[in-house]
Amino acid sequence: THSYILFFTDKGKCYWVKVYDIPEGGRAAKGRAIVNLIGCEPDEKVSAFISVKEFNDDHFVVMATEKGIVKKTKLSAYSNPRKKGIYAVEIRDGDKLIEARVSTGDNDILLGTRNGKSIRFSEEQIRPSGRKTMGVKGITLSSKDDRLVGMLLIKREGTTVLVATEKGFGKRTEISQYRAQKRGGKGVLTMKTTEKVGKMVTIKEVVDKDDLMIITNQGVLIRQPVSQIRAIGRATQGVKLIKLGEGTLVSSITRIMSEEDDGDENNSAEPEGNSE
């Protein structure tokens, strides 16, 4: 097992837990609330977690906020935990941390927004900074109601990007269709977010052998193989992934990796795209 788990909250704080301190339980066990385990403030929500074996200078924690701010800090900066948590990123009023991932420093970053825009840029365009700093602009949001719904670290070509909307539409596109740009731009269209398809709720890197777990705001779970969703162009509307009843929306989509996957993806603790 990994030795530590770092939990990141929407307020930009990081809490450090040893894996053996997490209580074991059977599949049907109720589990323990993360907030009780890490001792965060009552108004903080865990938005991401990463597993870490060692805190070295060769890896970085890359973070993204709802307002399109990105930041990179050396992993070694997180090696001295404090009981009340440490700051990972300074968050402005009205913003929230949504994603944190471990990187080698030479990947590409892909950001996706609620209004269906995305931008891909080299991680080298973000200079590493200390923990209590704000970060830099990753994408210029298209409007006041737009916000970031996800961040991917592209570690290899040949995978596909899955995007999905609150009304159950989605599609896969080859990663090569997302050309690298300069950080901070308005990006390109990745999904047409019309009245019919709804706003974008998630962006994921997927391969054929993965499954998706789709969760609705009514608490219904649907599992679907990624291989059933064919890869199509970037600026298209997509296909219906799930049939939804009146008033039902997709609240989140989680990628379930196949058994033989090496499992190095750092998953979000709280699935993306909670509809408001």
C-alpha positions, 0 to 999 in steps of 0.5 A: 500500500501507499504510505500516506494519503494527502487530502485537499479541501476546497478551501485550499488546505492539505491534511496528511493521513498515514494509510494504516490510520484509516480504519479497515472495514468490510464492503458493507461497513458504514465507514468513517467520515473523512472530516472526522478522520482528518479534523478539517473545519466543518465548512471544508469539503474534501475535493481531491486526494493523492497517495504518496510513498515518499516526499521527494523533490522530483515530483510535484503536486499540480492543483486547479481551482474552479476559476481556472487557476493552476499551481504547481508545488514540489511534493517535498513541501508537504512532508511536514504535516500539522494537526490542523492541516497546511495551506496548499494553495491560496484561494480567493473569495468565491473560488474553490480547489477542485483537483490535485494530482501528482506529476513528474513536472513534464506532462501536459495539462488539460482543463475542461469547463462547465460551458464546454471549453478546454485548454491543453498546455505544457506543465512547464508553463507553470513555474513551481511556487511555495505552498501559500501562494496563489497560482497562475491563470490556466484558462480564461473562462468564457463567462461569469457562470463558467467554471472549471469542472476537471483537470487531467494530466496527459502522461501519454498519447493514444488515450481518449478524453471523455466529456459528459454533460448533466443531461446524460450526453457524452463523447470520447475524442482522441487526445491528439485532437487537443493541440497544445496551446499557451496557458491562460487562453480561452481554449477550444470547444470540447462539447457543445453545451446546448439547452438539450445536452446541458452543461458539462460536468466532467472531463476524464482520460479513459481507455477502452477497458475502463468502465464508467460509474454514472451517478444521478442527483436521484442517487441512481448508479449506472455502470457502463463500459467505455468501449461502448462509446465511440471516439468522435470529433472534438466540437461535436454534440456527443451521444446519449450515455444515459436515459434520464427521467424528468428533472433528473441530472447527472451529478457525477461520473467516476472512472473505474479502471480495469484490474490490469491497469497500473492504477497510477491515476490519482482519483478525486475523492469527491466525484466531479460535476455536482450539479447546482 
